[in-house]
C-alpha cells in the first residue's frame, strides 16, 4: 500500500496542511518552514505511535484538536487479506487518523485516539459470548444448526455465524459509514504500516538532508 495523502491539523507549528504524495515526493522549503514537522506527523501515523506534549501547537493549552490523518491507496491483496486491515478498506482505500485534545486537569495532552474511516456492521443482539447469544432465538437457531456447543467452537465460528445472519436476517443488520475506533486492532496492523514507514520516512529524511 502507498500513503497517497496526509492531512495535519494543529500539530506543532502547522495549523492545517494537506499534502498529496506521489511515488516520488520532494519537500522543498526554507529552514523552519515545516518540512520536519510533516515528516514527524507521517512517522507518528505510520508507526501508530502517540503524539507527545512537545507535539502540541507551541506547547500551549488550547481548545483545538490535534488530528493527523492519512489515506492509503494501491493496497495489495496480501495486505487487504489481513484480518486487521480487510474490514477497514473502502473503495480500494484505507483511511486512518489519530486525534488528541488537551486535558486541563493534567495540564498535558489526553490519551490519543486512533480511528479508521470504514463501514461498520452491527448485528442486533449479537455478542461474542455464547451464553448471551443462546438467549437470542434467531442466533440460537443458527448455532444449534451448526452444532456449536462450546465457547471455543463459538469463537471459531463467529465469522461464519455472522455471514449467515447477514444473508438470512438483513433486518437485523445496521451499517454505518464514518470514523470509528471500534473493533480496530492497530497493534496488528502496525506491522503493515511499519514496513511502509521504514521505506517512506527514511527516504524523505535522505531527501531533506540533501537539500539542507
N, C-alpha and C positions, 0 to 999 in steps of 0.2 A: 504494500500500500504506500501511497505517497501523500504527504501533507501538502495540500494544494492551497490552503488559506489559513491564516492566523489572524485573529481579532483580539485586540488588547484594550482593556478599559481600566483606567485608574491603577496602573502598575508602575511603580517607581515614578519616573518623570513623564510618563506618557499618559495623557488624558484619554485619548481614543485614537486607535490606529487599526487599519485593516490592510493586510498585505497579502497579495496573491503570489504564490510560489510556483515557479516553473521547474523543469528539470535542472536548469542552471540559473541560480539566483545570486545576484551580487548586491550587497548592501554598500552603498556609497554615501558618504556624508562627512561633514566636519566632525572634529572631536566633540564629545558630549552632546551629540545630536540624537542619540537613542539607539545606535546600532547594537551595542552590547545589551541594552535593555530588551530589545527584540529577541536576541539570542537566548537570554536568560528566560524569557517567557516561553519560548519554544521548548527549551530544555525542561522546564517545570511541567509543561503539558505532556510531553512525550515520555518523560521519566515517571509521570504520575506521582511526583513528589509534591511537597507542600510549600507554598509561599511562606516567607518569614516576615517578622515585623520590619526588617530592613527593606522589604519589597513594597511596603505601604507608601503611598504617594507622599514624598517629602517627610515621611516618618511622623506625620501629624494626624491626630484623630479627626475624622470627618464622617459624615453620614453616607458617603458614596460606597458603592460596592465594587470590589476588585473582581474583574472577570477576564479569564484567558480562555478563548475557545478556538478550536481547530477543526478543519474539515479535511477528511482523508478521502482520496479517490484512487482509482486503479487498484482496487482490492483484489488480491489474488485468491484463487479458490481454496488454497490451503489455509489462508488467513480467515476467510469468511466461514470456513467449516469449523473453526474453533468454537466451542460452546460459549465462551465468554464474549465472543465477537458477533457470531451469526445473528442473534436476536436484535442487535443494535444497528445493523446495516439497512438503510432505506434508500431505494433508487440508486443502488450501487455506491452509496457514500456512507461514511461514518462520521458523525459529529459528536465531539466531546467537549466539555468545558470544566473549569474549576472556578469556583466563586467563593469569596470570603468577605466578611464585614468586620468592622472594628468593634471590639467589645469594651465598652467604657468601664465595666466592672473590674476587668483585669488589666485595663489600660494597655491592651495589645490586640492583635488580630484574633478573631474567633477561629474555631475549627473549620478548615476548608472543606468544601463540599464538591465532590466530583459527580458530574451528571452526563448523560448521553441523550441525544435527541432521537427518539425512536417511537415505534408503535408498540405500546404495552398492551397486553391482553389480560383482562381479569375474568376469572370464571366464578360465577356466583356460588358461594358457599364452599369453594374448594379450599383444601388445607393440605399441608404436607404431612399431616398426622393421620394415620389410618383410623385411629379411634374416633376422630372427628368426622371424617367423610363417611363412616359407616352409619352415621345418623342422618345422612342426606340421601333420600331414596333414589334419586336418579344416578348418583355416583355409586351408591352401594350396589345397584343392579349391575353396573359395569365391572366393578371389582369382583363381584360374585361370578360373572360370566367369564372373566379372565382367570378365575381361581387364585386370586391374590388374597392370601390369608395370613400374612405376617407383615410386620413393619419393614423388614428387609426387602421382601418381594414388592411391597407397595412403592418403596423409594425407587427401586429399579424400574418400575413400570409407570412412573409418573408421566414421562413424555408420551407414552403410548395412550395412557388414560386420557390425557389432555387432548390428544388428537382425535380420539373417539368422541369426546364431549363436543369438540368444535364441529365435528361432522354431523352428529345426531341432535345436538341441542344448541343450535346457534342463538336461540333466545336467551341462553344463559351466559353469553359472551358479551363483554363490553370492551371496545377498542378505543384507546386514547393515544393521540399523537402529541408529543411535546417533550420538554426536558424533564428528566426524572433520574433519581438515583436508586430507584427500586430494583432489586434483583441484579445489580451490576457488581461484577467481581473484577475490580481493576487490578487486584494482585495477580490475577491470571493473565489478563490482557496486557499487563505491563511488559510481559516477555516479548510480545509483538512490537509494542511501541519502543522498547529499549533497543531492539535491533535497528529500527529505523533511526532512532535518536543518535546512536553512535556514528552512523554514516553521515547523517544530515548535519548535525550540530558541529561535529569536528570539521567537516568540510567548510562550513560557513566561518568557523573560527580561523581556519587557514586563510581564507579569502580576506578576512578582516585584518589579519596580521600583515598580509602582503600589501594592503592599501595604506596602512599607517606608517 
